[in-house]
Structure formats: structure tokens, C-alpha cells
Amino acid sequence: TVEIIPELAESAKRVLEKLGYSNVEVHSAGKTLGWLEDAPYDAIIVSAGAPSIPQILLGQLSWGGRLVIPVGSHWQQELMKISKDKEGNKVENLGACYFVPLIGEGAWKE
């Protein structure tokens, strides 16, 4: 997982350890999208709303990988699931949602 706030990264690390997860890495990366160093990934979950699907995240998915991200306006988004395969990306709308806005690259322009 990649957190932009260092305190949230530390909290996430403690919770995951307490729950017994040993296959999740936690990184504090400032205002970036993803973690290029260890790509590609089988799954990416974005917990902040974006105006569109960031291409940089699609580039970090492995073949057969899935990206789940809220996409839409500041005030209402649709939770989108993108599955990457050799024939292209399959996009599925999972329904309406509302998340805090993405910060930094891929965010809404003020």
C-alpha cells in the first residue's frame, strides 16, 4: 500500500501486522501514483477519487491484473474496476460512491 501521509502509513503497517498480513508492503510516497519500483502488480486499489483513470496506474498492472478506483466529480464518483488483459482493458462500473479527492498527480486541477 502507498500512503501520502507518513502517519497513515505507520498506522496501516501496525494494523496489517496485527491482522497477520505478511504479504503487504506499506510505503510512504508523498504525492505520487503507485509504487513503480515493484511493479507490475496483480491488484491496485485506490482509496481516493480521481477525475479519470490514471494511465500511470494502468501501466503498473500485470496482465490479468485489476485496478479498482473511484472516478468522477469532486462530489460523486463511480467505483470502477478495470481488468487488464492482452485484448485491452475491461471496465466495469461497480456503482456510485464518494471518496476523498486524490492529491497530486492524477488529481483534479484547481
N, C-alpha and C positions, 0 to 999 in steps of 0.2 A: 504494500500500500504506500502511496505517496501523499504526504500531508504538507500543506503550505505553512502551517503554524507548528513550530517545533514542540510546543507543549501538547498539542493534539497527537503528534507522532509518538511522543513518550507515553501518553495515556493509552493509545491504541496498542503499543507494544506490550504494556503491562496487562491489558485486558486479554489480548490474544494468548499471551503466555499463561495467564490464569485459566483460560479455557482449554489449554492443552494443545494449541495450534503451534506446530513447529515448522510448517512449510510455507509460512507467510513472512516476507521481509517488510520491514517498515522503514521508510526513508522520509527525511525532511528535505524538501527540494525547492523551497521558495515558490516563485510564480512560474512553474513550468508545467507542461502537459506530459505526464508519463515519466518513465524512467528508461531512457534509451540504452543504458549500459547493459541491461539484462534482457532486452527484447530479443526475439518475439515472445509474446505471452499467449496463453490459451484463453484467458479471460481478462477483461478490463471492466471495472465498474466505476463510473464517475458519479460522485455524490454532490454535484453542483450543476445548476442549469447553465446551458450554453445556447447561443443563438443558432448554431448549426453544429453538425457533426465534425469535430476537428480531424482533419486529414492526417495530422501527425499521430493521432491515436490509432487510426486505421492502419497506418504503416507499422505500428508496433505489435499488431496482431499476427499470430501464426495462422497458417492455413487451417481452416476449421475452427478458428478462434471466434469468440463472441465479445462484443462491446455493448454494454448497457449504459445509456446516458439520457438524462432529461434534456430535451431540446424544445425551444420555443421562445416566448417573450419573457421579460423580467418577472411577470406575474403569473404566468401559467405555461406549463410545458407539457409535452407528451413524452412518456418514458419509451425510448426507442431501443430495440435490440437489433444489433447488426451482426450478422453471421458472415464471416469471410470464407469464401471458397474459390476455387480456380475459375469458376464461371462468373464470378462477380460477387458483389455484396448483397445479401438478402436482408431487407429492412422490415422489421415488424414493429407495429405500434402496440405497446402494452397498456396504453390508457393515459388519462390525464393525471398530472401530478404537479407539485410545486416544490422546488428546491431553492436553497440559497444560490445566488449567482456565482458562476465561475469567475475567478480572479486571474488577471494576467493574460497570457497568450490564449486565444480562443474565446475570450470573454466579449461581452457587448462593449462597443465603443461608446464612451460617454459623450 
